[in-house]
Amino acid sequence: MHNFFKENFKFLVTDTVDGPDASSKCIRVRVNTGGNNNRERNSKKRKERGDKPFDSRGSENWSGNLGKFLRFHLYKENKDTQEALGLIGKMLGIQSRSFGFAGTKDKRSVSTQRVTVFKQHASRLAALNERLIGIKVGDFCHVNEGLLLGQLLGNRFTVTLRGVVADSKDTIKASMDSLGRHGFINYFGLQRFGSGSVPTHCVGATLLRGEWEAAVRMILDPRGGEKDFISNARDYYKESNDIEGTLRQLPRHLVAERAILQGLKKFPGNYLQALKAIPRTLRMMYVHSYQSYLWNHATSTRVQKYGTDQVVLGDLVYCKEDDTEKETGGASSECEDDNCDDTYDCHLHEVSGTDVSKGRSNLVKAVTAEDINNGNYTIDDVVLPMPGGRVIYPTNDIAKVYSDLANKDAIKLTESTHNVKEFSITTMTGSYRRVFQKPMDFEWELLTYSDGSIPLAETDLDKITAAKSVNTVKEEEPVYGIAGKDPFYSLKESHGIENEKNLSKENNNVEGERERELPQDESVSGSNSQEIQMALKLSFTLPASCYATMAIRELLKTSTSVCCIPQNTKPVTRSLLRGDLWQPGWIILLSICKCLAPM
């Protein structure tokens, strides 16, 4: 609407203001009385006649007693963070950049995380709960600072496996004990690279080479495995180059594709500018994905050549004095994913790039013969670098894995072929990531069931709804028409969830084992859905950008590559929470993710 007036009625100006009630917005139209030189004079005239200044974010009525940001908890089902906030922003009439969050949570999950939004009233967001599907907001609190990517300690996962088949209960217990004591290889998961026919790291390699048009084509061109209406839209653009017609066909959740087309519309033929039209967190996903691709290969080589039991000469380890990084992992804002997934999962024991840039040369070190003889370090201390201009590499032959693999893609890790800094590894600081990760606060539970429609795990919404507690917060205006209906409509005076667990500073052993209605026979089988079935519920905490799917991969000894994932796997929905969509051979049914923010 604003663009319509801007393009067709240049003598008019528009802005968005609050409507007659707290849950609505209106577009205000008036005559443009001058340019920037008249701004002060016009402001004075508006003040004299009682008009509100042009500010779509509500600054004109904002109380000085309130923090500039409204913090709330976002609960979502089967949507990634950007999609959920995009829907909320559209209903509020604000841009997505008004929201802040610490990381993107998986689409195929039920997740809860903290979010901040700039200068909004709790009543406006709470009123949306009646209209939102698969999304709830609540636990509102005004704060002075907004959330930024990377500002989280980690994630708490609850994963339910149905149809578990094992020789005996002892086999399951042994597997749980092994995962709790030894952990898993800390690979970047499939979410980092995408499940489509064009992996994100391939696009990243193209960007690092400076091939802008090729990168645009890789993102826009037709690909296999998509729904017909999306494939038709891609085919239409490839054949016609009709940007407007393609935008009308492309769904809004294809953010990158739509942004590129809008960029090409504004800058015809300028493919670099079109790529820069993609939101930064999303476009950086491609380069970060390539960094992760190199890291995964280096890690595989390290494990294959030197095993998983001990450090070897030339390994990189965190220095003993760097206790902060060892305890929290210090997720790098450069590589915070998850999403950029993962993001765009996302979606890690990574050390902040700001620490590296400050010249902390003692952050990591190469293991020496003296270190090995004195037993100074264990396998849990070993890290590998995410490539960047300010990291060091192992002094053994693992360093060559990075350069050899990059050379095959015509990429040099020590110099750039172009001058676009954000698409150059040499201008990124880089970071470090632990090769092995142990789940913390690890609990597991054996369950039996015969009715697949009965849920085996509670979501946060289930718990809140059952509690039926209504809390209030001191707010300068009432919450119209919603108080008392649902706990997710409530306002809260505290600073968030009080019982959130911080990441443990020590690696936990297996704990919290429980059994329910275990079958009496020796075999634990899930072959017949009408008989008693076995389920395994896991709960554990991982640092930021560690992947729960990698823990499950270790537990099940099953590949997570695209070719090994059944094509009929269905999205996580409320019906899935009821347990009626499980598929034999794909037993990861429910992932409940809770973002743990530092208090």
C-alpha positions as CSV (number, residue, x, y, z in Angstrom):
1,M,0.0,0.0,0.0
2,H,2.8,2.4,0.9
3,N,4.6,1.6,-2.4
4,F,1.3,2.2,-4.3
5,F,1.1,5.8,-3.0
6,K,4.8,6.3,-3.4
7,E,4.8,5.3,-7.1
8,N,1.5,6.9,-8.1
9,F,1.0,9.9,-5.8
10,K,4.3,11.4,-5.2
11,F,2.8,14.5,-3.6
12,L,1.4,12.3,-0.8
13,V,3.2,10.6,2.1
14,T,2.0,7.7,4.2
15,D,2.9,6.0,7.5
16,T,1.5,3.4,9.8
17,V,-0.1,4.5,13.1
18,D,-2.1,2.8,15.9
19,G,-5.7,2.3,15.2
20,P,-8.7,3.0,17.4
21,D,-8.0,-0.1,19.5
22,A,-4.8,-1.7,20.7
23,S,-5.0,-4.6,18.2
24,S,-5.2,-2.6,15.0
25,K,-3.1,-0.4,12.7
26,C,-4.1,2.3,10.3
27,I,-2.3,3.8,7.3
28,R,-2.2,7.6,7.5
29,V,-2.1,9.6,4.2
30,R,-1.4,13.3,4.0
31,V,0.2,15.9,1.6
32,N,4.0,16.0,1.4
33,T,4.8,19.5,2.5
34,G,8.5,19.5,1.9
35,G,11.8,17.6,2.0
36,N,14.5,17.2,4.6
37,N,15.2,21.0,4.8
38,N,11.7,21.5,6.1
39,R,11.8,18.7,8.6
40,E,12.2,20.8,11.7
41,R,9.6,23.3,10.5
42,N,7.1,20.6,9.6
43,S,7.7,18.9,12.9
44,K,6.8,22.1,14.7
45,K,3.6,22.5,12.7
46,R,2.6,19.0,13.4
47,K,3.1,19.6,17.1
48,E,1.1,22.8,17.0
49,R,-1.9,21.0,15.4
50,G,-1.5,17.9,17.6
51,D,-0.5,15.4,15.0
52,K,1.7,12.4,15.8
53,P,5.1,12.2,14.1
54,F,5.7,9.6,11.4
55,D,7.0,6.6,13.2
56,S,5.5,3.2,12.4
57,R,7.2,1.7,15.4
58,G,5.2,3.6,18.0
59,S,7.8,6.0,19.4
60,E,5.4,8.8,19.7
61,N,3.5,7.3,22.6
62,W,6.2,5.3,24.2
63,S,6.4,5.6,28.0
64,G,9.8,6.4,29.4
65,N,9.1,4.0,32.2
66,L,9.1,1.0,29.9
67,G,12.0,-0.8,28.3
68,K,12.2,-0.3,24.5
69,F,11.8,-4.0,23.8
70,L,9.0,-6.4,24.6
71,R,10.4,-9.8,25.4
72,F,8.2,-12.8,25.1
73,H,8.2,-16.6,24.6
74,L,7.4,-17.9,21.2
75,Y,5.9,-21.4,21.0
76,K,5.6,-22.9,17.5
77,E,4.7,-26.1,15.8
78,N,6.0,-27.1,12.3
79,K,7.4,-23.7,11.5
80,D,10.9,-22.2,11.6
81,T,11.5,-19.1,13.6
82,Q,11.6,-16.7,10.6
83,E,8.3,-18.0,9.2
84,A,6.6,-17.7,12.6
85,L,7.8,-14.2,13.2
86,G,7.0,-13.2,9.6
87,L,3.4,-14.1,10.3
88,I,3.3,-12.2,13.6
89,G,5.0,-9.2,12.0
90,K,2.5,-9.2,9.1
91,M,-0.4,-9.2,11.6
92,L,1.2,-6.4,13.6
93,G,2.1,-4.4,10.5
94,I,5.8,-4.3,11.4
95,Q,8.9,-5.5,9.6
96,S,10.7,-8.7,10.5
97,R,13.8,-6.8,11.5
98,S,11.9,-5.5,14.5
99,F,12.3,-8.9,16.1
100,G,15.4,-10.2,17.8
101,F,16.2,-13.9,18.7
102,A,19.2,-15.9,19.7
103,G,18.9,-18.7,17.1
104,T,16.6,-20.3,14.6
105,K,14.8,-23.4,15.7
106,D,14.0,-26.4,13.5
107,K,10.9,-26.3,11.4
108,R,10.0,-30.0,12.0
109,S,9.7,-29.7,15.8
110,V,7.7,-28.2,18.6
111,S,9.9,-25.5,20.1
112,T,9.8,-22.6,22.6
113,Q,12.3,-19.7,22.5
114,R,12.7,-16.1,23.7
115,V,12.1,-13.3,21.3
116,T,12.2,-9.5,21.6
117,V,10.3,-7.0,19.5
118,F,10.9,-3.2,19.4
119,K,8.4,-0.9,21.0
120,Q,5.3,-3.1,21.0
121,H,2.6,-3.5,23.7
122,A,2.0,-6.9,25.2
123,S,-1.7,-6.5,24.6
124,R,-1.2,-6.3,20.8
125,L,0.8,-9.6,20.7
126,A,-1.5,-11.4,23.1
127,A,-4.5,-10.6,21.0
128,L,-3.0,-12.5,18.1
129,N,-3.3,-15.8,19.9
130,E,-6.9,-16.2,18.9
131,R,-5.8,-15.9,15.2
132,L,-2.5,-17.7,15.1
133,I,-2.5,-21.4,14.2
134,G,0.4,-23.5,15.5
135,I,1.9,-20.5,17.2
136,K,1.4,-19.0,20.7
137,V,3.0,-16.0,22.4
138,G,3.1,-15.2,26.1
139,D,5.2,-14.5,29.2
140,F,5.6,-10.8,28.3
141,C,8.2,-8.5,29.9
142,H,9.7,-5.1,28.9
143,V,13.5,-5.0,28.7
144,N,16.0,-2.4,27.6
145,E,18.0,-4.6,25.2
146,G,16.9,-6.8,22.3
147,L,18.2,-10.3,21.7
148,L,20.9,-11.0,19.1
149,L,22.0,-14.1,17.3
150,G,24.3,-16.2,19.5
151,Q,23.0,-15.0,22.8
152,L,22.0,-18.4,24.2
153,L,23.6,-21.0,26.3
154,G,22.1,-23.9,24.4
155,N,18.9,-25.9,23.8
156,R,17.0,-28.5,25.8
157,F,15.7,-31.3,23.7
158,T,13.0,-33.9,24.3
159,V,13.0,-36.6,21.6
160,T,10.6,-39.6,21.5
161,L,11.5,-42.7,19.5
162,R,8.7,-45.1,18.8
163,G,8.7,-48.7,17.5
164,V,12.0,-49.4,19.2
165,V,13.4,-52.9,18.4
166,A,16.2,-54.4,20.4
167,D,17.4,-57.8,21.5
168,S,16.8,-56.9,25.2
169,K,16.4,-54.1,27.6
170,D,20.1,-54.5,28.5
171,T,21.0,-53.6,24.9
172,I,19.1,-50.3,25.2
173,K,20.6,-49.5,28.6
174,A,24.1,-50.1,27.2
175,S,23.4,-47.8,24.3
176,M,22.1,-45.1,26.6
177,D,25.1,-45.5,28.9
178,S,27.5,-45.2,25.9
179,L,25.9,-42.0,24.6
180,G,25.9,-40.4,28.1
181,R,29.5,-41.3,28.9
182,H,31.2,-40.9,25.5
183,G,29.0,-38.5,23.6
184,F,28.9,-38.3,19.8
185,I,30.9,-36.8,16.9
186,N,29.9,-33.2,16.8
187,Y,29.1,-33.0,13.1
188,F,27.0,-30.2,11.6
189,G,23.6,-31.9,10.8
190,L,21.7,-32.2,7.6
191,Q,19.8,-29.0,8.4
192,R,23.0,-27.0,7.9
193,F,23.2,-28.2,4.3
194,G,19.5,-28.5,3.3
195,S,17.7,-31.6,2.1
196,G,17.0,-30.3,-1.4
197,S,18.8,-31.3,-4.6
198,V,20.9,-28.1,-4.4
199,P,22.9,-28.2,-1.1
200,T,23.5,-24.9,0.5
201,H,27.3,-25.5,0.7
202,C,27.4,-25.7,-3.2
203,V,25.8,-22.3,-3.4
204,G,28.3,-21.1,-0.8
205,A,31.2,-22.4,-2.9
206,T,29.9,-20.4,-5.8
207,L,29.7,-17.3,-3.8
208,L,33.2,-17.7,-2.5
209,R,34.4,-17.9,-6.1
210,G,32.6,-14.7,-6.9
211,E,30.3,-16.2,-9.5
212,W,27.2,-14.1,-8.7
213,E,25.1,-15.0,-11.7
214,A,25.7,-18.8,-11.2
215,A,24.8,-18.5,-7.5
216,V,21.5,-16.7,-8.5
217,R,20.7,-19.5,-11.0
218,M,21.4,-22.2,-8.4
219,I,18.9,-20.6,-6.0
220,L,16.2,-19.9,-8.6
221,D,16.5,-22.7,-11.2
222,P,14.1,-25.7,-11.1
223,R,15.1,-28.6,-8.9
224,G,13.7,-32.0,-8.0
225,G,11.7,-33.0,-4.9
226,E,9.6,-29.8,-4.7
227,K,5.8,-29.4,-4.8
228,D,4.3,-29.0,-8.3
229,F,3.3,-25.4,-7.8
230,I,6.8,-24.4,-6.8
231,S,8.4,-26.3,-9.7
232,N,5.9,-24.6,-12.0
233,A,6.9,-21.2,-10.8
234,R,10.6,-21.9,-11.2
235,D,10.0,-23.3,-14.7
236,Y,8.0,-20.2,-15.6
237,Y,10.8,-17.9,-14.6
238,K,13.5,-19.9,-16.4
239,E,11.5,-19.8,-19.6
240,S,10.0,-16.3,-19.4
241,N,12.2,-14.1,-17.1
242,D,8.9,-12.6,-16.0
243,I,9.7,-11.4,-12.5
244,E,6.3,-10.0,-11.6
245,G,4.5,-13.2,-12.8
246,T,6.9,-15.4,-10.9
247,L,6.5,-13.4,-7.7
248,R,2.8,-13.9,-7.9
249,Q,3.3,-17.7,-8.1
250,L,6.1,-18.2,-5.5
251,P,5.0,-18.8,-1.9
252,R,6.2,-16.4,0.7
253,H,8.2,-18.9,2.6
254,L,10.7,-19.0,-0.2
255,V,12.4,-15.9,1.2
256,A,15.7,-16.1,-0.7
257,E,14.1,-16.7,-4.1
258,R,11.6,-13.8,-3.6
259,A,14.3,-11.5,-2.4
260,I,16.5,-12.2,-5.4
261,L,13.7,-11.5,-7.8
262,Q,12.8,-8.3,-6.1
263,G,16.4,-7.3,-6.2
264,L,16.6,-8.1,-10.0
265,K,13.5,-6.0,-10.5
266,K,15.2,-3.1,-8.8
267,F,18.6,-3.7,-10.2
268,P,18.2,-5.5,-13.6
269,G,21.2,-7.6,-14.4
270,N,23.0,-6.8,-11.2
271,Y,23.3,-10.3,-9.6
272,L,25.4,-9.2,-6.7
273,Q,22.9,-6.6,-5.6
274,A,20.1,-9.2,-6.1
275,L,22.0,-11.6,-3.7
276,K,22.4,-8.8,-1.2
277,A,18.6,-8.4,-1.2
278,I,18.4,-11.7,0.7
279,P,18.2,-11.0,4.5
280,R,21.8,-11.1,5.8
281,T,21.3,-14.1,8.2
282,L,19.9,-16.1,5.4
283,R,22.5,-15.2,2.7
284,M,25.3,-15.8,5.1
285,M,23.9,-19.3,5.6
286,Y,25.4,-20.3,2.3
287,V,29.0,-19.4,3.2
288,H,28.7,-20.8,6.7
289,S,27.4,-24.0,5.2
290,Y,30.6,-24.3,3.1
291,Q,32.7,-23.7,6.3
292,S,30.7,-26.5,7.9
293,Y,31.2,-28.8,4.9
294,L,35.0,-28.4,5.3
295,W,34.8,-28.9,9.1
296,N,32.8,-32.1,8.7
297,H,35.3,-33.6,6.3
298,A,38.2,-32.6,8.5
299,T,36.5,-34.2,11.5
300,S,35.8,-37.5,9.6
301,T,39.5,-37.7,8.6
302,R,40.6,-37.0,12.2
303,V,38.4,-39.8,13.5
304,Q,39.3,-42.3,10.8
305,K,43.1,-41.7,11.1
306,Y,43.6,-41.2,14.8
307,G,40.5,-42.7,16.5
308,T,38.3,-41.5,19.3
309,D,40.4,-42.4,22.4
310,Q,43.2,-40.0,22.7
311,V,44.8,-36.7,21.6
312,V,47.6,-36.9,19.1
313,L,50.6,-34.7,18.2
314,G,49.4,-31.5,16.4
315,D,45.8,-31.6,17.6
316,L,44.2,-28.3,18.5
317,V,42.9,-27.9,22.0
318,Y,41.5,-25.1,24.1
319,C,44.1,-23.7,26.4
320,K,43.5,-24.6,30.0
321,E,43.2,-21.0,31.2
322,D,40.3,-20.4,28.7
323,D,37.7,-21.8,31.1
324,T,34.8,-19.6,29.9
325,E,34.9,-21.0,26.4
326,K,35.2,-24.5,27.7
327,E,32.1,-24.2,29.8
328,T,29.7,-22.3,27.6
329,G,31.0,-22.9,24.1
330,G,30.6,-19.2,23.2
331,A,28.6,-19.6,20.0
332,S,30.0,-17.5,17.3
333,S,27.7,-14.9,15.8
334,E,29.3,-15.7,12.4
335,C,28.2,-19.3,12.5
336,E,25.2,-19.3,14.7
337,D,22.8,-21.3,12.8
338,D,20.3,-22.8,13.1
339,N,19.8,-22.1,11.4
340,C,20.9,-19.9,9.3
341,D,19.4,-23.3,8.1
342,D,19.2,-24.5,9.4
343,T,19.4,-21.4,10.7
344,Y,17.4,-22.3,8.0
345,D,18.5,-26.0,12.9
346,C,20.1,-24.1,14.3
347,H,21.6,-23.6,14.2
348,L,28.3,-25.9,19.2
349,H,31.3,-25.3,21.1
350,E,32.4,-22.4,19.0
351,V,34.5,-19.5,20.3
352,S,33.3,-16.0,19.5
353,G,35.0,-14.4,16.5
354,T,35.3,-11.2,18.6
355,D,37.6,-13.1,21.0
356,V,39.8,-14.1,18.1
357,S,39.8,-10.6,16.6
358,K,41.1,-9.2,19.9
359,G,44.3,-11.1,19.4
360,R,43.9,-13.8,22.0
361,S,46.6,-16.0,20.6
362,N,46.4,-18.3,23.6
363,L,42.8,-19.3,22.9
364,V,43.9,-22.6,21.3
365,K,47.2,-24.4,21.0
366,A,48.7,-27.3,19.1
367,V,49.3,-30.4,21.3
368,T,53.0,-31.1,21.9
369,A,54.9,-34.2,22.8
370,E,55.2,-32.8,26.3
371,D,51.5,-32.4,26.6
372,I,50.9,-36.0,25.6
373,N,53.5,-37.3,28.0
374,N,52.1,-35.3,30.9
375,G,48.5,-36.2,30.0
376,N,47.5,-32.5,29.9
377,Y,44.6,-33.0,27.5
378,T,42.0,-35.6,26.7
379,I,40.0,-36.3,23.5
380,D,37.2,-34.2,24.8
381,D,39.5,-31.1,24.5
382,V,40.2,-31.5,20.8
383,V,38.8,-28.8,18.5
384,L,38.9,-28.1,14.8
385,P,38.7,-24.7,13.2
386,M,35.9,-23.3,11.2
387,P,37.9,-21.7,8.3
388,G,38.6,-18.0,8.6
389,G,41.3,-15.4,8.3
390,R,42.2,-15.4,12.0
391,V,42.2,-19.1,13.0
392,I,45.1,-21.5,13.2
393,Y,45.0,-25.0,11.9
394,P,46.3,-28.3,13.3
395,T,50.0,-28.9,12.9
396,N,49.4,-32.4,11.7
397,D,48.1,-33.7,8.4
398,I,44.5,-32.8,9.2
399,A,45.2,-29.2,8.1
400,K,45.8,-30.4,4.6
401,V,42.2,-31.7,4.4
402,Y,40.9,-28.2,4.4
403,S,43.1,-26.9,1.7
404,D,42.8,-29.9,-0.6
405,L,39.0,-29.9,-0.4
406,A,38.8,-26.2,-1.0
407,N,41.2,-26.4,-3.9
408,K,38.9,-29.0,-5.6
409,D,36.2,-26.3,-5.5
410,A,38.7,-23.7,-6.9
411,I,38.7,-21.8,-3.6
412,K,41.7,-20.6,-1.7
413,L,41.5,-20.2,2.0
414,T,44.3,-17.7,2.3
415,E,43.2,-15.2,-0.4
416,S,40.0,-14.0,-2.2
417,T,39.3,-13.7,-5.9
418,H,36.9,-10.8,-5.3
419,N,36.5,-7.8,-3.0
420,V,33.1,-8.6,-1.6
421,K,34.0,-9.1,2.1
422,E,30.9,-10.9,3.3
423,F,31.5,-13.7,0.7
424,S,35.1,-14.1,1.5
425,I,36.5,-16.6,4.0
426,T,39.6,-14.6,4.5
427,T,37.7,-11.6,5.9
428,M,35.8,-13.9,8.4
429,T,37.4,-14.3,11.7
430,G,36.6,-18.0,11.9
431,S,36.0,-20.0,15.1
432,Y,36.6,-23.4,16.8
433,R,34.3,-26.3,17.4
434,R,34.7,-29.3,19.6
435,V,35.1,-32.6,17.7
436,F,33.2,-34.6,20.4
437,Q,30.2,-33.5,22.4
438,K,28.6,-35.1,25.4
439,P,24.9,-34.5,26.1
440,M,24.3,-32.7,29.4
441,D,21.6,-33.2,31.9
442,F,20.9,-36.5,30.1
443,E,17.8,-38.4,31.1
444,W,16.1,-41.3,29.3
445,E,12.9,-43.2,29.9
446,L,11.6,-46.5,28.5
447,L,7.9,-46.6,27.8
448,T,5.4,-49.1,26.5
449,Y,2.3,-48.3,24.6
450,S,-0.3,-50.1,22.5
451,D,-2.3,-47.1,21.3
452,G,-0.4,-44.9,18.9
453,S,-2.8,-42.0,19.4
454,I,-1.7,-41.4,23.0
455,P,1.0,-38.7,23.4
456,L,4.2,-39.8,25.1
457,A,5.7,-36.4,25.7
458,E,4.3,-33.1,26.8
459,T,4.9,-29.8,25.1
460,D,5.3,-26.5,27.0
461,L,1.8,-25.6,25.8
462,D,0.4,-28.9,27.2
463,K,2.0,-28.1,30.6
464,I,0.8,-24.5,30.7
465,T,-2.7,-25.4,29.6
466,A,-2.9,-28.1,32.3
467,A,-1.7,-25.8,34.9
468,K,-4.3,-23.2,34.0
469,S,-2.4,-20.5,35.9
470,V,-3.0,-16.9,35.0
471,N,-0.3,-14.4,35.8
472,T,-0.2,-10.6,35.4
473,V,2.4,-8.0,34.7
474,K,2.3,-4.3,35.4
475,E,1.3,-2.7,32.1
476,E,0.3,0.8,31.3
477,E,-2.8,-0.4,29.4
478,P,-5.2,-3.3,29.9
479,V,-5.1,-6.5,27.9
480,Y,-8.4,-6.2,26.0
481,G,-10.6,-9.1,25.7
482,I,-8.1,-11.9,26.4
483,A,-7.4,-12.0,30.1
484,G,-8.1,-15.4,31.7
485,K,-8.8,-17.3,28.5
486,D,-5.5,-19.1,28.2
487,P,-2.2,-19.1,30.0
488,F,-0.5,-18.1,26.8
489,Y,-2.5,-14.9,26.9
490,S,-1.1,-13.9,30.3
491,L,1.4,-11.3,31.2
492,K,4.2,-12.0,33.7
493,E,6.2,-9.7,35.8
494,S,9.2,-11.9,36.2
495,H,12.2,-12.1,33.9
496,G,11.2,-15.3,32.1
497,I,11.1,-18.9,33.1
498,E,12.5,-19.3,36.6
499,N,13.4,-22.9,36.4
500,E,15.5,-22.9,33.3
501,K,18.6,-24.9,33.6
502,N,22.0,-23.5,32.9
503,L,24.4,-25.7,30.9
504,S,26.2,-28.1,33.2
505,K,29.9,-27.3,33.6
506,E,30.7,-31.0,33.9
507,N,29.8,-33.8,31.5
508,N,26.9,-35.8,32.9
509,N,26.7,-39.5,33.0
510,V,23.5,-41.3,32.2
511,E,20.9,-40.3,34.8
512,G,17.2,-40.3,35.4
513,E,16.5,-43.8,34.0
514,R,13.0,-44.9,34.4
515,E,10.9,-47.8,33.1
516,R,7.2,-48.2,32.6
517,E,5.2,-51.3,31.9
518,L,8.1,-53.2,30.5
519,P,7.2,-56.4,28.6
520,Q,8.2,-59.6,30.4
521,D,9.7,-61.4,27.4
522,E,13.4,-61.0,26.7
523,S,12.9,-59.4,23.2
524,V,11.9,-55.8,22.9
525,S,9.9,-55.5,19.6
526,G,7.9,-52.9,17.7
527,S,6.8,-55.0,14.8
528,N,3.0,-54.9,15.4
529,S,1.2,-51.7,16.1
530,Q,-1.7,-53.6,17.7
531,E,0.5,-55.2,20.3
532,I,2.6,-53.7,23.0
533,Q,5.2,-51.4,21.6
534,M,8.4,-50.0,23.0
535,A,9.2,-46.3,23.0
536,L,12.3,-44.4,24.2
537,K,12.1,-40.8,25.4
538,L,15.3,-38.9,25.7
539,S,15.9,-35.5,27.3
540,F,19.2,-33.7,27.1
541,T,20.9,-30.3,26.8
542,L,23.3,-29.3,24.1
543,P,25.3,-26.1,23.6
544,A,24.3,-23.7,20.9
545,S,24.6,-25.1,17.3
546,C,25.1,-28.7,18.4
547,Y,22.6,-30.9,16.6
548,A,20.3,-33.3,18.4
549,T,20.1,-35.3,15.2
550,M,23.8,-36.2,15.5
551,A,23.2,-37.6,19.0
552,I,20.4,-39.7,17.6
553,R,22.6,-40.7,14.7
554,E,25.2,-42.0,17.2
555,L,22.5,-43.8,19.2
556,L,20.8,-45.5,16.3
557,K,23.9,-46.0,14.2
558,T,21.9,-44.7,11.3
559,S,22.9,-42.3,8.5
560,T,21.2,-39.0,8.4
561,S,22.0,-38.3,4.8
562,V,19.2,-37.3,2.4
563,C,19.2,-40.7,0.7
564,C,18.5,-42.4,4.0
565,I,15.5,-40.3,5.0
566,P,12.2,-41.8,3.9
567,Q,10.4,-39.6,1.4
568,N,7.1,-40.1,3.3
569,T,8.3,-38.5,6.5
570,K,5.6,-36.1,7.6
571,P,6.0,-32.7,9.3
572,V,5.7,-32.4,13.1
573,T,2.1,-31.3,13.9
574,R,-0.3,-31.6,16.8
575,S,-1.6,-34.9,15.3
576,L,2.0,-36.1,15.4
577,L,2.2,-35.3,19.1
578,R,-0.7,-37.6,19.5
579,G,1.5,-40.4,18.0
580,D,-0.5,-41.4,15.0
581,L,1.9,-40.6,12.2
582,W,4.9,-42.8,13.1
583,Q,6.5,-44.8,10.3
584,P,8.4,-48.1,10.8
585,G,12.0,-47.5,10.0
586,W,11.8,-43.7,10.8
587,I,11.3,-43.7,14.5
588,I,12.2,-40.1,15.4
589,L,8.7,-38.9,16.1
590,L,8.8,-35.9,18.3
591,S,11.4,-33.3,18.9
592,I,10.6,-30.6,21.5
593,C,13.2,-27.9,21.6
594,K,13.6,-25.3,24.3
595,C,16.0,-22.4,23.9
596,L,18.0,-21.7,27.0
597,A,18.9,-18.1,27.2
598,P,21.5,-16.8,29.6
599,M,19.8,-15.3,32.7
